[in-house]
Amino acid sequence: MVQHVLFKMLNCSIDLGAGNGKLISSFQSDGALYYWDKDGNDGFGDGDKVTYNILNTLLANSHAEGYRYAAINGKNLVIPVLGYSGSGQPSQTGIDNSPVGEINTTYDGFAAMWDAIGTTLAPGEWGSGSTRYKTFWTESPAAVDKHYTFEFGATMPIASSEDINAHWVVWQVLP
């Protein structure tokens, strides 16, 4: 699945039903992307962190295009990939979403979001105050029982984490 372009912030949320939390603070990037407010309190905090082991149980469905998705309360959701295959820090490409809808042919997933909004920012409220340096899971495996994580605003935003650790999640809502 390709997630190249940052279009605009959206002011909407999706209730995922009892015990599933909400998707909040969305923006458009080849599909709507949302912060998973897992505890459903309309904010950002430690109650929203989950392990990748939990995500693996949710990502039980496979799409013909080869990606895994979760089906929660009638919504089909995927976690963006890392979108960068180099080593160390990715380089800015000059993508800045001007004109709106500009295509990033270098990066995909989290790296494309990072490239479009700037190296030190995160989308909307994801980048303010205590949320600025939150670490998000990617759908990209790093090793056995490990996945890459992405940290907006960090000097080195890419790291790997054991699947038993808890981090925050961004979901892309499939059409």
WONOR-V560251 format. One record per residue. SS is DSSP state (@ for helix, = for strand, . for the rest). PSI is psi as a letter, one per 20 degrees, with the letter a starting at -180 (none if undefined). OMEGA is omega in radians with two decimals (NA if undefined). Layout:
ss: {SS & SS}
psi: {PSI & PSI}
omega: {OMEGA & OMEGA}
//
This chain:
ss: {. & . & . & . & . & . & . & . & = & . & . & . & . & = & = & . & . & . & . & . & . & = & = & = & = & = & = & = & . & . & . & = & = & = & = & = & = & . & . & . & . & . & . & . & . & @ & @ & @ & . & = & = & @ & @ & @ & @ & @ & @ & @ & . & . & = & = & . & . & . & . & . & = & = & = & = & = & . & . & = & = & = & = & . & . & . & . & . & . & . & . & . & . & . & . & . & . & . & . & . & . & . & . & . & . & . & . & . & . & . & . & . & . & @ & @ & @ & @ & @ & @ & @ & @ & @ & . & . & . & . & . & . & @ & @ & @ & @ & . & @ & @ & @ & . & . & . & = & = & = & = & = & = & = & = & = & . & . & = & = & = & = & = & = & . & . & . & . & . & . & = & = & = & = & = & . & . & . & = & = & = & . & = & = & = & = & . & .}
psi: {p & p & n & h & p & o & f & q & q & q & m & r & r & p & p & j & r & p & i & i & b & q & p & r & m & r & r & p & n & l & q & p & p & q & p & o & m & h & i & k & j & k & a & p & a & h & i & i & q & q & r & h & g & g & h & h & h & h & l & i & q & p & q & h & i & j & q & q & q & q & o & o & l & j & p & p & q & q & p & q & r & g & j & p & j & a & q & b & p & q & q & q & i & i & p & j & k & o & r & p & j & p & p & o & i & g & r & r & c & g & h & g & g & g & h & h & i & q & h & j & r & q & p & c & i & i & j & q & c & i & i & g & k & q & p & q & q & r & j & o & q & h & a & p & k & q & q & q & r & p & o & p & i & q & g & n & i & p & r & q & q & q & i & i & q & p & r & r & p & p & q & p & p & q & none}
omega: {-3.09 & 3.11 & -2.97 & -2.82 & 2.99 & -3.12 & -3.07 & 3.02 & 3.10 & -3.13 & -3.13 & 3.07 & 3.14 & 3.07 & -3.11 & 3.09 & -3.06 & 3.09 & -3.10 & 3.11 & -3.09 & 2.97 & -3.05 & 3.05 & -3.06 & 2.92 & -3.04 & 3.05 & -3.02 & -3.07 & -3.11 & 3.10 & -3.06 & 2.95 & 3.14 & 3.04 & -2.99 & -3.12 & 3.02 & -3.09 & -3.14 & 3.13 & -3.11 & 3.13 & -3.10 & 3.11 & -3.13 & -3.11 & 3.04 & 3.05 & 3.08 & 3.06 & 3.07 & 3.13 & 3.11 & 3.11 & 3.13 & -3.09 & -3.02 & -3.09 & 3.11 & 3.12 & -3.14 & 3.14 & 3.03 & 3.12 & 3.12 & 3.09 & 3.08 & 3.04 & -3.12 & 3.09 & 3.08 & 3.11 & 3.05 & -2.98 & 3.03 & 3.03 & 3.13 & 3.07 & 3.07 & 3.06 & -3.12 & -3.09 & 3.13 & 3.07 & 3.14 & -3.08 & 3.03 & 3.12 & 3.07 & -3.13 & -3.04 & 3.05 & -3.13 & 3.14 & 3.05 & 0.19 & 3.11 & -3.14 & 3.13 & -3.08 & 3.07 & -3.12 & -3.12 & -3.04 & 3.09 & 2.98 & -3.10 & -3.13 & 3.10 & 3.08 & -3.12 & -3.11 & -3.07 & -3.06 & 3.13 & -3.01 & -3.05 & -3.10 & 2.99 & -3.08 & 3.02 & -3.10 & 3.12 & -3.04 & -3.10 & 3.04 & -3.04 & -3.12 & -2.99 & -3.05 & 3.09 & -3.13 & -3.09 & 3.02 & 2.92 & 3.10 & -3.08 & 3.10 & 3.10 & -3.14 & 3.08 & 3.13 & 3.07 & 3.03 & 3.06 & 3.02 & 3.13 & -3.10 & 3.10 & 3.09 & -3.12 & 3.09 & 3.05 & -3.00 & -3.04 & 3.07 & 3.01 & -3.09 & 3.06 & -3.07 & 3.13 & 3.11 & -3.14 & 3.09 & 3.13 & -3.03 & 2.96 & 3.10 & 2.94 & 3.13 & 3.13 & 3.12 & NA}
//
